[in-house]
């Protein structure tokens, strides 16, 4: 019986998960998304072209791999249709390459309106939502009001939709700050998206996954966002609404903990964050600007500039332990080429006391990062193709990270293209 391998981000998202899924797809039969929604932006670059996927798993460009959207995912039919339209020119036979769990929840037009109203009402205290309706959809899920993919097959689907929409409109009327919207226009796009969505096979997710495991098919579970955005273990309340850690693969796909095999943790050689929330190693100097410019640090989903800072090893070890990571992939080492000095946070000064664990609060008034410094590498590493060509000081940086978190770095990315990947 095969094990499900798992790939997830270990920081605040944007680690480069899409690229590594793309690299690993050749070794797997099924790529399965287990949580999140169109707030994800998984970027793949190959043959000189850039592709950004939001809901569809990152194995869609491979001939043999099946792509499965699990019950832990929330789906916006409008964005889903846009994705399929974008991919149509690649002659992908979607009904034979893609299937969706009947347990996945639907994002309605009014979920997006509630998201916008809630974020606007927060003012300066806003959490940095992508405004895709993710939070309100998960709230309806846990509140037992949500609509699922399987509901589309029921005879009273339209009545269920109208009932929930009316409830949302009543909630919107209670906000003191009003937002402008044209529901008829939004619904037209929504129902057009549903028509295309219904051409993709719907499956009973638990049976689908367990059947694949029984048949010894190799499954790679693809996470979205990052561990520090987890609803339980991230920097609450500046987090997403789903379980982004390894536990989310179990609840989001219908697999047991003992069915998980390798856990690939994806990290950047530095740290970034989009939106609001604490960020101990954030840089406001020329080094931070340089990281943002060289690394092209703009959100794949929102286009918002990412905040940049040095690698936070305390937070990384926290994420490694939470997820039971067995091997790491380090992304964007090429972005740090040319820095004379590179730093990594190895402990915190927390309320006047030095600690080396991730505490309850990492708000800036409570915490100050304590750094270890390294000599930087000056070489352009974007063209290297073997371990032997990795600069000595970069190897030392990699070894220090491995020793600190207790897990090997087996993949080093030296550029955005799938070819710019070195297996250690």
N, C-alpha and C positions, 0 to 999 in steps of 0.2 A: 504494500500500500504506500503510495507516494505521500510526501509532505508538501504543504503549501509554503513556498518561500514568500517572504514579505519585504517590501521596500517602502521606506518612509523617510520623511525629513526630520532632522534633529534640531532645527533652529526655529526661526519664525516664518518658515515657508521660503519659497523662492530659492531652494538649495540647488536645483538642477535635476529634480527627480525624473522629469520627462526624458531627458537625454539618457540616463542610466537604465530606465525601463526599456528604452529603444535598443540600447546596447545588449541588454540581457534577454530580450524577447526571443532571440534565436534559440535559446536554451529552454524555452517554455512553450507549452501548447495553449495555455489560456492566460490572458492578462485580465485581472479582475479589480475594478475600482471598488473600494469598500466604504468610503465616507465622503462628506463634503458635497459640493455642487459646483455651479458655474463660477463660484468665487475662486476656484482653482485656475491656474494658468500654466500648463505644462508645455514647455517650449522644446521643439525638436528641430535640429538643423542638419540637413543632408542634401547632397547634390546642389549646394549653393542656395537652397531654399529654406526659409524659416516657416515653421508651422506651430500654431498655438492651439492646444486642445483644452477644453474647459470641463467637459463631462465624459467624453469618449475616452476610453483607456488608450495609453500611449503605444500599444502594440498594433494599432489599426493599419499602419503602413506595411506590415509584414504579411507575406502571402499566406503563411500557414497558421498563424496564431488566431485563436478565437478571442473576442473581447467581450467581457461580461461586466455589466453595471449592477452592482449589488444592492441589497435592500437598505444599506446604510446611506446611500446617496440620495440627494434631493435633485429633482430634474425640472428645469425650466424648458418647456417645449419650444419656446421661441428661440432661445439660445441653442438648443439642441438642433433645431432646423438650420440655423445659421452655420453651425459646425458641419452638418452633413452637406449643405450647399457648397461650402468652401472645399470640402474634400471630394465633391462629385467629379471634378476634373481629373482626379487620379484613378478613375475607373474602378473604384472599390465597390464590390458587391456587398452592400451593407447587410441585407437580410441573412447572408451566409457567414458574415464575419463578426456580427454583433448581436447580443441579446441582452435583455433587461429583466431583472427580478421583478415579479409582480408586487413585491413588498416595498419597492422604492417609492418615496413620496413625491408628489407633484408640487411645484411652485406655481401658485396662481398669480394672475396680475395684481390682485389685491394684497398678496404677500409682499410684493415689491413696494407697493404704496405704503403699507404699514412700516416697512423697513425705513423708507425715506422720512416718514412722519416722525418715527421714534428717534432717529438720528438727529433730525432738525430740532426736535424738542429738547435734546440734551445740551445743545449749544456748545460751550467750551468743553463740556464733560463728555463729548462724543467719543465712541470707542474706535472709530475708523472703519466702520462697516463698508463693504464693497457695494452696498445698496442693491444686492441681487435678490433680496427676499429670503436669504438663507435662514437667518435667525427666526423670523416669524413662522417659517415652514417647520423648523424643528420644534418650535413652541407648540404648534398645532399637533405635531406628532406626539410629543410627551403629554399634551393635554387631551389626547384621544379624539381630536377633531379632524385630523388630516385626511387628505385624499391620496390614495395610492394608485400605482400603475394598474393594479388588478381591478380597481374600481371602474376603469374605462370599459371593462367587459360586462359590467352589470347593467340591467335594463333601466335602473333608476339613476344612472350616472349624472344626467343633466340636473335632476332634482337635488342631488347631493352637492353638486357644484354651486347651484343657485343658493342653497341654504348657507353654505360656508361663505360665499361671496357677500351675502346680505349681512352676515355676522361681522365680517371685516369692515364693511361700509359703516356700520353702526359704531364700531371701534374708532374708525377714522374721524367720525363726526365729534368724538369726545376730545380730540386734540385741540388745544387753544390755537396752536399755529396750524393754519390750513395749507395744504399743498394742492396745486392745480393738477388736474388729470382729466383725461377723456377715456372713460372706462370702455365705451363702445369700440374705440380705436384699439385699445389694449387687448380687448377680447377677440377682435378680428384676427390679430396676429397670433394670439394664443391658440385659437381653434385651428388655424392653418398649420401651426406647429404640431398640434395633436394629430392631424391627419397623417403627416409624415412619420411621426413617432409610432403610430399604430401599424406602420409597415415593417417595423422591427419586431422580431419574435419576443414575446413575453414568456418567461419561464418561472417555475417554482424554484426559488433561489437555493434553498437548502438541499433539495433533491439534486439540482444541477451540480452544486459543488461536491456533494458527497459521492455522486455518481462518477464525477471526474476523478476524485481521489481513489475510489474503488477500482477504476480502470487504469490506475497508475499514470494518469495524465499529469504533466508538470504545470503547476499553477503558480503564477507570480501575482501576489496581491499588491496593488498600487495605492499608496496613501496620498492624500492631498494635504495642503498646508504644512504645518510642522509641529513637532512635539511641544514647543513652548507656547503654542496656540491651543493646546488641548483644554477642553472645558473643565476638566478636573485638576490637571497638573501643570497647566500653563500659567501665564501672568494674568490671572483673573482680576478684574472683569474684561481686560483687553485681550480677549480670546475669541476663537470661533465657537460655533454652537454644537460641534460634534466631537467624538473621541478620535483624536488624530494619532494616538499611540497604538502599539501592537494590539492592545485589548480591543480596539475598534475594528480590527480585521475579523475577530471572532464574532462580534455582534453585527457587523456590517455585511458579512458573507454567509454566516451560519456554519462556521467551522469551530472545532474545539481547540483549546490551547495546546493539547498534545499533538495536534495535526500541523503545527507550524514548524518548519524546518529552519532554513537560513533566514536571518534577519539582516537585511542590508540597510545600514543607516547612512543617509546622505547629508553631507555637511559642506559648507564653504570654508575656504582657507581663512576667511575673515567672517564677519557677522553683518547681516542686514535685517532691517525691519521696515514694513510698510504700515502706515497709519499710526494711531496713538498707542501709548503704553510705555512702560519703563524699559530702559535699554542701557545697562551699566557701562558698556564699553563704547558707546556712541561717540563719534568724533565730530567736532565742529571746526576743525582746522584744515589745512591744506591736504593732509594725508587722507582725511575723510572725503574731501572733494575729488581727490585723485582716484580713490577707489570707485566712487560713483561714476566718474567719467570713463575710466578705462573699462570698468566692469559693466558699463551700460545699465546701470541699476535703476530701471524703471519697471513698475509692475506690469506683468504680462496681461493681467485682466483689467486693471484700472488705469494703467499708464502713469500712476502716481510715482514720484521719485522715491526711491528707497533710502532710508537712513542707513549710514554705514559706520562700522566700528571694528576694532580688533577682535580676534577670536576669543570667545568666552569659554574657557575650558571647564569652569565650574558648571555652567549651564549645560555644556555638551556632555559631561560625565553624568549629570542628572538624567539627560535624555537617553543616553546609552543604557543606564541601569533600568530605567522605566520600561524600555522596549526589549531588553534582552538581546541587544545588538550583537551579532556574531562577526560582522565585518563592516568596514567603513569605506565609503567612496568620498574622496576629497575633491571638491570642485573649485574651479577658478584660481588655481595656484598661479596661473599666468598673470592674473591681475596684479599680484604683489611683486612681479618682476620690476627691479629698479628701485625699490625702497632700500635705503641704506640700513635702516633698523626696522625690525618687525617685532610686534609685541603680542603676547597672549596673556589673558587674565588667568591667574592660577589660584587666586583666593580673593575673598572679599573682606573689606573692613566694614563690619555690620554692627551698627549702633555702638561703635567704639571698640569692637572685639573682632579679631581676625578669625574667619571661618572658611572652610573649604567645601561646604555643602550649599545647595540651593535652598534659600530660606523662604519663609511664608511670603515675605514682601521684598521686592527688589526696587522699591521706589527710591528715587535719587536722594531723598533726604535721609534715608536709612543706610545707604550703601555706597562704598567707594571701591572700584576695582584695584587689585594689587597685581602688577604686571611682572612677567619674566620677559627679558629682551633677548632678541636673536639678531645675528648679522643677516641682512637680507641678501638675496641672490640678484645679480645684475643681468643675468642671461635672459634672452627671449626664449621661452620654452615652448612656444606654440607650434614649432616644427619638429620637436623631438618625437621619436617613435619607439624608444626602448628605455628600459630601466637604467641602463648604463649611461645614458645621456642626461639623466636628471642631475642637476647641480648638487654638489656635496652639501652645501648649506641647506638646500631644500630637503635633502634626505635627512639631515639632522632635525629639521623642523617636524618632518613627518614622524621620525622616531620618538621625538619628545611627546607629540600628541598621542601616539600609540601607547607609550609608557604611562602617560597620565590617565587615560581613560580605560586602559587595559584591554583594548580591542585593536586588531590589525587594520591598517589601511591597505586594502587590496586593489583599489582602483584610484587612479589619479587622472583627473581631467585637465588638459592643458589648452582647451579652447572649446568653442560651442559645437563644432561639427562632431558627428558620431565617430569619425576617424581619429579625432584628437583625444584619444583615450588610451592610457597606459595601464596594463594589468600587471601588478607587482607580483 
